[in-house]
């Protein structure tokens, strides 16, 4: 049997938490407004997270983690991956030196 290694495409951003939530919603008998109400956030804020226009904050991560039972760390790591990917492409670090340990 041949082993295949998964290789991430560096030109493609990591999955946003909104995409994960949208997939979860497909399996639930709740609409987006009901989920927003359960989270205690506005429909607008929830829709903005789903669309990837708003980040997952520590507060929303705590709420998502409680609602879906997987804790806030999962949601914060998804957001951190997206933030880091964008920062690597948008922040000019060419004048910042790299320190090497002796």
Secondary structure, 3 states (H helix, E strand, C coil): CCCCCCCCCCCCCCCCHHHHHHHHHHCCCCCHHHHHHHHCCCHHHHHHHHCCCCCCCHHHHHHHHHHHCCCHHHHHHHHHHHHHHHHHHHCCCCCCCCCCCC
